[in-house]
Amino acid sequence: MPDLSAHRRTPLLKCRAKGLGVLGPVVPPTQENLKQAIADGYNMIILGNDMWHFQKALKELVNDQVEPVRKELAGE
């Protein structure tokens, strides 16, 4: 597990030695980051987190719904 810092690797190794599952976040939830988390030893994975998904949804809402109305009202 060379990509992990010691403070993250130690608990992973201790849990794996005891046969315990290890939960870890993948933020942002990309295929590359997911594959890395699995390679690092995580076997329970959170894809993103509440705030990441909330912020993403708000950005999409503004870009997809609000901005077109603003442009239309501005005569663009």
Backbone hydrogen bonds, N-H to C=O, Kabsch-Sander energy under -0.5 kcal/mol:
donor,donor_aa,acceptor,acceptor_aa,energy
4,L,1,M,-1.0
8,R,5,S,-1.1
9,R,5,S,-2.5
10,T,6,A,-2.3
12,L,8,R,-1.1
13,L,9,R,-2.7
14,K,10,T,-2.4
15,C,11,P,-2.6
16,R,12,L,-2.6
17,A,13,L,-2.2
18,K,14,K,-1.1
18,K,15,C,-0.5
19,G,16,R,-1.2
20,L,15,C,-3.0
24,G,44,M,-2.2
26,V,46,I,-2.9
27,V,25,P,-0.5
30,T,28,P,-2.1
34,L,30,T,-2.5
35,K,31,Q,-2.7
36,Q,32,E,-2.1
37,A,33,N,-2.3
38,I,34,L,-2.2
39,A,35,K,-2.5
40,D,36,Q,-2.2
41,G,37,A,-0.6
41,G,38,I,-1.1
42,Y,37,A,-2.2
43,N,22,V,-1.6
44,M,22,V,-1.8
46,I,24,G,-2.4
47,L,45,I,-0.6
48,G,26,V,-1.9
48,G,46,I,-1.2
53,H,49,N,-2.5
54,F,50,D,-2.5
55,Q,51,M,-2.8
56,K,52,W,-2.2
57,A,53,H,-2.5
58,L,54,F,-2.3
59,K,55,Q,-2.4
60,E,56,K,-2.3
61,L,57,A,-2.4
62,V,58,L,-2.5
63,N,59,K,-2.7
64,D,60,E,-3.0
65,Q,61,L,-2.4
66,V,61,L,-1.4
67,E,62,V,-2.9
69,V,65,Q,-0.9
70,R,66,V,-2.5
71,K,67,E,-2.6
72,E,68,P,-2.2
73,L,69,V,-2.7
74,A,70,R,-1.8
75,G,72,E,-1.1
76,E,71,K,-2.8
